[in-house]
Amino acid sequence: MEEGTLKSLTHCAGTEDEYEALQWDTRQGCEVRHILDRVADKWSLLVIALLERRSLRFSELRRQIDGVSQRMLTVTLRQLERDGLVKRTVHPVVPPRVDYELTPLGGTLHSTIRSLVIWTEEHQSEIAAARAEYDKRADPAVAS
């Protein structure tokens, strides 16, 4: 295969061999950066975490996510649905009822997010100490 040629629309060249930290950011036709931007944003992480145990209605999600606007939650849910991570079910009742739940693909992402949260909890005191040390070096007024 010619160098730089994609095997398929979803294949990102260069991932089979050795990992290069910036490869996902520079390869033409690779969606990894866009997907990471989407799933790693603040609202998406919270939606995925909340939908891990059960389906929720829009109003339930909005109540549980402190600070999210109706518009931002709508946009986030649409993007997650488009990516195949969240399933939207409209029930034919009056008034209309819409539920959101994780798809099997979304469930696999939740386990990854859970690992990141666990790592953060285990290392939060080390990070706090590192921040305090950095702040002392960066601002001499704090050191005195």
Sine and cosine of phi, psi and omega as CSV:
sin_phi,cos_phi,sin_psi,cos_psi,sin_omega,cos_omega
0.00,0.00,0.64,-0.77,-0.03,-1.00
-0.93,0.37,0.64,-0.76,-0.02,-1.00
-0.86,0.51,0.70,-0.71,0.00,-1.00
1.00,0.04,-0.11,0.99,0.02,-1.00
-1.00,0.09,0.74,-0.67,0.01,-1.00
-0.99,0.13,0.63,-0.78,0.06,-1.00
-0.95,0.31,-0.60,0.80,0.05,-1.00
-0.43,-0.90,0.10,-1.00,-0.01,-1.00
-0.89,0.45,-0.48,0.88,-0.04,-1.00
-0.98,-0.18,-0.05,1.00,-0.03,-1.00
-1.00,0.08,0.75,-0.66,0.03,-1.00
-0.96,-0.28,0.95,-0.32,-0.06,-1.00
-0.83,0.55,0.63,-0.78,0.10,-1.00
0.99,-0.10,0.02,1.00,-0.05,-1.00
-1.00,0.04,-0.24,0.97,-0.05,-1.00
-0.97,0.25,-0.58,0.81,-0.11,-0.99
-1.00,0.08,-0.88,-0.48,-0.03,-1.00
-1.00,-0.05,0.49,-0.87,-0.02,-1.00
-0.98,0.18,0.76,-0.65,0.08,-1.00
-0.87,-0.49,0.82,-0.57,-0.16,-0.99
-0.82,0.57,-0.60,0.80,-0.07,-1.00
-0.99,-0.12,0.03,1.00,-0.08,-1.00
-0.87,0.50,-0.58,0.82,-0.02,-1.00
-0.94,0.34,-0.27,0.96,-0.05,-1.00
-0.99,-0.10,-0.25,0.97,-0.17,-0.99
-0.88,-0.48,-0.26,0.97,-0.09,-1.00
-0.98,0.20,0.78,-0.62,0.02,-1.00
-0.92,0.39,0.70,-0.71,0.05,-1.00
0.99,0.11,-0.01,1.00,-0.01,-1.00
-1.00,-0.10,0.81,-0.59,-0.07,-1.00
-1.00,0.00,0.03,1.00,-0.11,-0.99
-0.82,0.57,-0.73,0.69,-0.03,-1.00
-0.87,0.50,-0.69,0.72,-0.01,-1.00
-0.91,0.43,-0.66,0.75,0.01,-1.00
-0.92,0.40,-0.69,0.72,0.04,-1.00
-0.88,0.48,-0.67,0.74,0.04,-1.00
-0.86,0.51,-0.62,0.78,-0.04,-1.00
-0.95,0.30,-0.81,0.58,-0.15,-0.99
-0.98,0.21,-0.31,0.95,-0.04,-1.00
-0.99,-0.12,0.08,1.00,0.02,-1.00
-0.97,0.22,0.35,-0.94,-0.11,-0.99
-0.80,0.60,-0.75,0.66,-0.09,-1.00
-0.95,0.31,-0.64,0.77,0.01,-1.00
-0.88,0.47,-0.69,0.72,0.02,-1.00
-0.85,0.52,-0.68,0.73,-0.01,-1.00
-0.93,0.37,-0.68,0.74,0.03,-1.00
-0.87,0.49,-0.73,0.68,-0.01,-1.00
-0.88,0.48,-0.67,0.74,0.01,-1.00
-0.90,0.44,-0.67,0.75,-0.03,-1.00
-0.94,0.33,-0.53,0.85,-0.03,-1.00
-1.00,0.10,0.01,1.00,-0.07,-1.00
-0.89,0.46,-0.62,0.79,-0.11,-0.99
-1.00,-0.06,-0.52,0.85,-0.06,-1.00
-0.30,-0.95,0.23,-0.97,0.06,-1.00
-0.97,0.23,0.48,-0.88,-0.02,-1.00
-0.70,-0.71,0.47,-0.88,0.11,-0.99
-0.99,0.13,0.33,-0.94,0.00,-1.00
-0.81,0.59,-0.75,0.66,-0.05,-1.00
-0.88,0.47,-0.57,0.82,0.04,-1.00
-0.92,0.39,-0.68,0.73,0.04,-1.00
-0.87,0.49,-0.72,0.69,-0.05,-1.00
-0.88,0.47,-0.64,0.77,0.02,-1.00
-0.91,0.42,-0.59,0.81,-0.10,-1.00
-1.00,0.09,-0.31,0.95,-0.02,-1.00
-0.98,-0.22,0.98,-0.18,-0.04,-1.00
-0.89,0.45,0.82,-0.58,0.11,-0.99
1.00,-0.02,-0.12,0.99,-0.01,-1.00
-0.99,0.14,0.70,-0.71,0.06,-1.00
-0.99,0.12,0.30,-0.95,0.03,-1.00
-0.87,0.49,-0.68,0.73,-0.01,-1.00
-0.90,0.44,-0.70,0.72,-0.04,-1.00
-0.92,0.39,-0.62,0.78,0.04,-1.00
-0.91,0.40,-0.65,0.76,0.05,-1.00
-0.87,0.49,-0.74,0.67,0.00,-1.00
-0.88,0.47,-0.70,0.72,-0.02,-1.00
-0.89,0.46,-0.73,0.69,-0.01,-1.00
-0.90,0.44,-0.65,0.76,0.03,-1.00
-0.89,0.46,-0.68,0.74,0.00,-1.00
-0.91,0.40,-0.67,0.74,0.02,-1.00
-0.92,0.39,-0.59,0.81,0.07,-1.00
-0.92,0.39,-0.69,0.73,0.02,-1.00
-0.87,0.49,-0.60,0.80,-0.01,-1.00
-0.99,0.16,-0.05,1.00,0.04,-1.00
0.99,0.15,0.32,0.95,-0.04,-1.00
-0.99,-0.12,-0.45,0.90,-0.02,-1.00
-0.78,-0.62,0.64,-0.77,0.05,-1.00
-0.95,-0.31,0.74,-0.67,0.02,-1.00
-0.96,-0.28,0.81,-0.59,0.01,-1.00
-0.87,-0.50,0.84,-0.54,0.04,-1.00
-0.98,-0.17,0.85,-0.53,0.01,-1.00
-1.00,-0.07,0.75,-0.67,-0.05,-1.00
-0.98,0.21,0.93,0.36,0.03,-1.00
-0.78,-0.63,0.24,-0.97,0.06,-1.00
-0.90,-0.44,0.82,-0.57,-0.13,0.99
-0.93,0.37,0.35,-0.94,-0.03,-1.00
-0.85,0.53,0.61,-0.79,0.04,-1.00
-0.84,-0.54,0.78,-0.63,0.00,-1.00
-0.83,-0.55,0.79,-0.61,0.04,-1.00
-0.92,-0.39,0.50,-0.87,0.07,-1.00
-0.84,-0.54,0.65,-0.76,0.05,-1.00
-0.55,-0.83,0.37,-0.93,0.06,-1.00
-0.96,0.29,0.61,-0.80,0.17,-0.99
-0.99,0.13,0.16,-0.99,0.10,-1.00
-0.83,0.56,-0.61,0.79,0.06,-1.00
-0.90,0.44,-0.68,0.74,0.05,-1.00
-0.88,0.47,-0.58,0.82,0.04,-1.00
-0.89,0.45,-0.60,0.80,0.04,-1.00
-0.92,0.39,-0.56,0.83,0.04,-1.00
-0.93,0.36,-0.61,0.80,0.00,-1.00
-0.87,0.50,-0.64,0.77,0.00,-1.00
-0.90,0.43,-0.55,0.84,0.06,-1.00
-0.93,0.37,-0.68,0.73,0.02,-1.00
-0.89,0.46,-0.67,0.74,0.01,-1.00
-0.86,0.52,-0.65,0.76,0.04,-1.00
-0.88,0.48,-0.65,0.76,0.02,-1.00
-0.91,0.41,-0.67,0.74,0.03,-1.00
-0.90,0.44,-0.69,0.73,0.02,-1.00
-0.87,0.49,-0.70,0.72,0.03,-1.00
-0.86,0.50,-0.69,0.73,-0.02,-1.00
-0.89,0.46,-0.70,0.72,0.02,-1.00
-0.89,0.46,-0.65,0.76,-0.03,-1.00
-0.93,0.36,-0.45,0.89,-0.11,-0.99
-0.90,-0.43,0.17,0.99,-0.08,-1.00
-0.89,0.46,-0.58,0.82,0.01,-1.00
-0.94,0.34,-0.60,0.80,0.06,-1.00
-0.91,0.41,-0.63,0.77,0.01,-1.00
-0.93,0.38,-0.67,0.74,0.04,-1.00
-0.87,0.49,-0.67,0.75,0.02,-1.00
-0.91,0.41,-0.67,0.74,0.02,-1.00
-0.90,0.44,-0.65,0.76,0.04,-1.00
-0.89,0.45,-0.70,0.71,0.00,-1.00
-0.89,0.46,-0.69,0.73,0.04,-1.00
-0.89,0.46,-0.69,0.72,0.02,-1.00
-0.88,0.47,-0.72,0.70,-0.02,-1.00
-0.88,0.48,-0.59,0.80,0.05,-1.00
-0.90,0.43,-0.68,0.73,0.01,-1.00
-0.94,0.35,-0.61,0.80,-0.08,-1.00
-0.97,0.24,-0.49,0.87,-0.04,-1.00
-0.82,-0.58,0.99,-0.14,-0.05,-1.00
-0.85,0.53,-0.42,0.91,0.00,-1.00
-0.92,0.39,-0.51,0.86,0.01,-1.00
-0.94,0.34,-0.56,0.83,-0.06,-1.00
-0.93,0.37,-0.44,0.90,-0.05,-1.00
-1.00,-0.10,0.00,0.00,0.00,0.00
